[in-house]
Amino acid sequence: MMRRLVRAAIQNATVTRGEGQTLRIDPIILRAANILPLEEVEIVNHASGERLRTFVEVAAEGSGEVAVNMRAGDVISVVSWGLLHDGQTLAHKSNVVTLDAENRVIAVAETG
């Protein structure tokens, strides 16, 4: 059996520009979460509950940019899912990255 589990999550990202059909994000944040360019992600808007599935594009390094088709200033979470066999789930750990209001990494944790 295959199970779909959270592989990586970025919490409390603030949308800097409400544009585009993809998620454009600072590569420093992507590296902290271990999310790759062109990887499929789900975006959850904390205020409205809106969910959007798209893929990741790289923004300028160190820019703090988080651009997606939501209102600038909205706080979002970004979730990357992975498919694992039952045997893989026992040792599974998720990367959880927490950002401050300027989209700087303030915490990186493994959960599981």
BELRASUL-V131036 format. One record per backbone hydrogen bond with DSSP energy under -1.0 kcal/mol. NH is the residue of the N-H (numbers start at 0). CO is the residue of the C=O. If there is no record, write none. Layout:
# BELRASUL-V131036
{{NH CO} {NH CO}}
This chain:
# BELRASUL-V131036
{{2 83} {4 81} {6 79} {7 79} {8 94} {9 77} {10 96} {12 75} {14 73} {15 65} {16 65} {18 16} {22 54} {23 66} {24 56} {25 64} {29 25} {30 26} {31 27} {32 28} {33 29} {34 29} {37 55} {38 35} {40 53} {41 78} {42 51} {43 76} {44 49} {45 74} {48 44} {51 42} {53 40} {55 38} {56 22} {58 24} {62 59} {66 23} {67 16} {69 67} {72 14} {73 70} {75 12} {76 43} {77 9} {78 41} {79 7} {81 4} {83 2} {85 0} {87 84} {88 84} {93 110} {94 6} {95 108} {96 8} {97 106} {98 10} {99 103} {102 99} {105 97} {106 97} {108 95} {110 93}}
